[in-house]
């Protein structure tokens, strides 16, 4: 069923590309991979900037504007709420006129539609009123590992009670240490729990690379170490990706595996974790 919404996104919606260009909302390889394997109860562990929240905003928008559903996108900061609402408004303003529904309410947190009676709420995970007295059909929690301690479990309990079994709950995040809601749910998921675990390493973002890098130039800078050789052999990484990885490790140090994970074990092992 979710694939039908994803098909509508790619056929009819547009998105803002770099240099403020308007382009069709074609899924990236990682988004397409997720679309094929997604369920109604998902966890996504990923690196930065793979676009899963933007994909979720589009799905919530389609569900609300076309199917009349009540949907919610939960951010971990007020700044991200404003950014997400801006994405939703951009998507709406560039819909084909033939399928653009009339907006009934447009304020700092809510986007609702008169024709379908659907709504999309965009707010923070710490909002105390969320999940009270309403039935949501689609809830996406962005950077769930970074929700405030205490708020994470309170919000999750409210979400779990507000979404029926045939509704959809997705929590996506970069890692934030061995503790908290997202880590606990991930451990349950990989052991066969209710939620389905989806892991995406940093090379799923094919933009993490140094252009025009060759193996000859890379080897001249420094020969491949054992770990780099294993990554190349197992995942067919190219010279530009290895060069980018070296720069990122130099820049981030031990935080690299948290921000740009290569497996779902080391991602949670960064120091300074909860």
C-alpha positions in Angstrom: 0.0 0.0 0.0 2.8 2.5 0.8 4.3 1.9 -2.6 1.2 3.4 -4.1 1.8 6.6 -2.3 5.4 6.5 -3.3 4.4 6.1 -6.9 2.2 9.2 -6.7 5.1 11.2 -5.2 7.4 10.3 -8.1 4.8 10.8 -10.8 3.3 14.1 -9.8 5.4 15.9 -7.1 8.5 18.1 -7.5 11.3 19.0 -5.2 13.9 21.6 -4.8 17.4 20.6 -6.0 20.7 22.3 -5.5 21.0 25.8 -6.9 17.2 26.1 -6.2 16.3 24.1 -9.3 12.8 22.5 -9.6 13.1 18.8 -10.5 10.7 15.8 -10.4 10.7 14.0 -7.1 12.6 11.0 -8.3 13.7 8.7 -5.5 17.4 8.4 -4.8 18.7 4.8 -4.8 18.5 4.6 -1.0 14.9 5.9 -1.0 13.9 3.5 -3.8 15.5 0.6 -1.8 13.5 1.6 1.3 10.3 2.0 -0.7 10.6 -1.6 -1.9 11.2 -3.1 1.5 9.2 -0.7 3.8 6.5 -1.9 6.2 4.0 -0.2 8.6 6.4 -0.3 11.5 9.9 0.8 10.5 13.2 2.0 12.0 15.8 3.6 9.7 19.4 3.9 10.9 21.3 6.0 8.4 23.9 8.7 7.7 23.2 12.3 7.3 21.3 13.7 4.3 19.9 10.7 2.6 16.5 12.4 2.3 14.2 10.1 4.2 12.5 12.9 6.1 11.8 14.8 2.9 10.4 11.5 1.5 8.2 11.2 4.6 7.0 14.7 4.3 5.9 14.0 0.7 4.2 10.8 1.8 2.4 12.5 4.6 1.4 15.3 2.2 -0.1 12.8 -0.3 -1.9 10.9 2.4 -3.4 14.1 3.8 -4.2 15.9 0.6 -5.5 13.0 -1.5 -6.6 10.3 1.0 -7.9 12.5 3.7 -5.6 11.1 6.4 -4.3 12.7 9.6 -0.5 12.6 9.4 2.4 13.9 11.6 6.0 14.6 11.1 7.9 15.0 14.3 11.3 16.8 14.5 13.8 17.0 17.3 14.2 20.9 17.2 12.0 23.9 16.5 14.4 24.9 13.7 13.8 21.6 11.9 10.0 22.1 12.3 10.3 25.3 10.3 12.4 23.6 7.6 10.0 20.7 7.3 7.0 23.0 7.0 8.8 24.9 4.3 9.4 21.7 2.4 5.6 20.8 2.6 4.7 24.3 1.3 7.1 24.0 -1.6 5.7 20.6 -2.5 2.1 22.0 -2.4 3.0 25.2 -4.4 4.4 23.1 -7.3 1.7 20.4 -7.5 -0.1 20.2 -10.8 -3.2 22.5 -10.7 -5.4 19.6 -11.6 -4.7 17.8 -8.4 -3.9 20.7 -6.0 -6.5 20.6 -3.2 -7.7 23.8 -1.5 -5.9 24.5 1.7 -8.2 25.0 4.7 -5.6 25.7 7.3 -2.0 26.8 7.0 -0.2 27.9 10.1 3.1 27.3 12.0 2.3 23.6 12.6 -0.6 22.4 10.5 -1.4 22.0 6.8 -5.0 20.8 6.2 -7.2 20.4 3.2 -10.9 21.3 2.7 -11.8 18.8 0.0 -10.4 15.7 1.7 -10.6 16.8 5.4 -7.0 15.5 5.7 -4.3 17.2 7.8 -0.6 17.1 8.2 0.9 18.2 11.6 4.6 19.2 11.8 5.9 19.7 15.3 8.5 18.7 17.8 8.6 15.3 19.5 8.4 17.1 22.9 4.9 18.6 22.1 2.9 17.4 25.1 -0.4 17.5 23.3 0.7 15.1 20.5 -1.3 11.9 20.2 -4.0 13.0 22.6 -7.6 12.5 21.3 -6.8 11.9 17.7 -6.1 8.9 15.4 -3.1 9.3 13.1 -2.7 7.2 10.0 1.0 8.1 9.4 3.6 9.3 11.8 7.3 9.9 10.9 9.8 10.7 13.7 12.9 12.4 12.4 16.2 12.0 14.3 14.5 9.9 17.0 17.8 9.1 18.7 18.2 12.8 19.4 14.8 13.4 21.0 15.1 14.7 24.6 15.5 11.9 27.2 12.2 11.2 28.7 10.3 12.9 25.9 11.4 10.0 23.6 9.6 7.4 25.5 6.6 9.6 26.3 6.2 10.6 22.7 6.6 7.0 21.5 3.9 5.8 23.9 1.5 8.5 22.6 2.4 7.6 19.0 1.8 3.9 19.6 -1.6 4.6 21.1 -2.7 7.1 18.4 -1.8 5.0 15.3 -4.0 2.0 14.6 -2.4 -1.4 13.5 -3.1 -0.6 9.8 -1.5 2.9 10.2 2.2 3.6 9.8 4.9 4.6 12.2 8.5 5.3 11.0 11.4 6.4 13.2 14.6 7.4 11.4 17.8 8.7 12.8 21.5 8.8 12.9 22.8 7.0 16.0 23.3 8.7 19.3 25.0 6.2 21.6 24.0 3.0 23.3 20.9 4.2 25.1 17.5 5.7 24.7 14.3 4.8 22.8 15.8 4.5 19.3 18.7 2.2 20.4 16.4 0.0 22.5 13.9 -0.3 19.6 16.7 -1.1 17.2 18.0 -3.9 19.4 14.5 -5.4 19.6 14.0 -5.0 15.9 17.1 -6.9 14.9 16.0 -9.7 17.3 12.7 -10.1 15.6 10.6 -7.4 17.4 7.5 -5.6 16.0 9.5 -3.0 14.1 11.5 -3.7 10.9 15.1 -2.5 10.9 16.5 -0.8 7.8 20.2 0.1 7.8 21.8 2.4 5.2 25.6 2.9 5.3 27.1 6.2 4.1 28.0 5.0 0.6 24.2 4.7 -0.1 24.5 8.4 -0.5 26.4 8.4 -3.8 27.2 12.1 -3.3 29.8 11.3 -0.6 32.8 11.2 -2.8 35.7 13.3 -4.1 35.3 14.0 -7.8 38.1 13.3 -10.2 40.0 11.1 -7.7 41.9 8.2 -9.2 43.4 5.1 -7.5 46.9 6.3 -8.6 46.5 9.6 -6.9 44.9 8.1 -3.8 47.7 5.5 -3.4 50.3 8.2 -3.8 48.7 10.1 -0.9 48.7 7.0 1.2 48.4 3.2 0.4 45.1 1.6 1.4 45.0 0.2 4.9 43.4 -3.1 5.8 40.0 -1.6 6.6 39.9 0.4 3.4 40.8 -2.6 1.3 38.0 -4.6 2.9 35.5 -1.9 2.1 36.6 -1.7 -1.5 36.5 -5.5 -1.8 33.1 -6.0 -0.1 31.2 -3.0 -1.3 33.0 -1.9 -4.5 33.8 1.6 -3.3 35.8 3.7 -5.7 38.8 6.0 -5.1 36.6 9.1 -4.7 34.6 7.5 -1.9 37.7 6.3 0.0 39.2 9.8 -0.3 36.0 11.3 1.0 36.1 8.8 3.9 39.6 9.8 4.9 38.7 13.5 4.9 35.6 12.8 7.0 37.5 10.7 9.6 40.1 13.4 9.9 37.4 16.0 10.4 35.1 14.0 12.8 37.4 11.6 14.5 35.6 9.0 16.5 32.2 10.6 15.7 32.6 9.4 12.1 31.0 6.1 12.7 28.0 7.8 14.3 27.4 10.4 11.6 28.3 8.2 8.7 27.9 4.5 9.8 29.3 1.5 8.1 27.5 -1.0 10.2 24.8 -0.9 12.8 27.1 -1.9 15.7 29.9 0.7 15.5 27.3 3.4 14.7 26.1 3.2 18.4 29.6 3.1 19.9 30.7 6.7 19.7 32.1 8.2 22.9 30.0 10.7 24.8 26.9 8.6 24.2 24.0 8.4 26.7 
